[in-house]
Amino acid sequence: MKQHFEEKNARIEAGFSELKKSPERLKSRLNLSWSNWGFGRESLADSAVRLEKAKVSFIELHGNHYGPDLGYKVDETMKILADHNLRVSGVCGMFSDDNDLSSNRATTGVGSLDFNPALLVSPDKSLFGGVLDTLNELLEKGRQINPAFSLASEI
């Protein structure tokens, strides 16, 4: 008996083998995106150079929730992005240890749960369900405007 991952791998391999029979479907590259916080404290300009060199055309900017704004100068940021043929795929919220489920403080973790008695799901699932519903609605509306609309999220 195969393990689940082996069965899944076999389905993926069979699907890809079938896809290769229609090479025209493989002509366009994947639209890859990179979150610039992945480069640590590197400047946006240096990250943009790296991404352009790697032929990655989308960037997810990190949002600065530690301060009063996103932490970017709009004109400077737009110039850097244009100079390196980058488009923004999204903005990632950067949060402290004290305001999400990953906190090692029990009161902080519990405080991020939704105990609304009218919910149809348990408190630990309500936030994620709401986020998924919102993303699905956004995707549907975006594709009504532009069928090629896509989005990325880290949940």
Secondary structure, 3 states (H helix, E strand, C coil): CCCHHHHHHHHHHHHHHHHCCCHHHHCCCCCCEEEHHHHCCCCHHHHHHHHHHCCCCEEEEEEECCCCCCCCCHHHHHHHHHHCCCEEEEEEEECCHHHCCCCCCHHHHHHCCCCCCCCCCCHHHHHHHHHHHHHHHHHHHHHHHCCCCCCCCCC
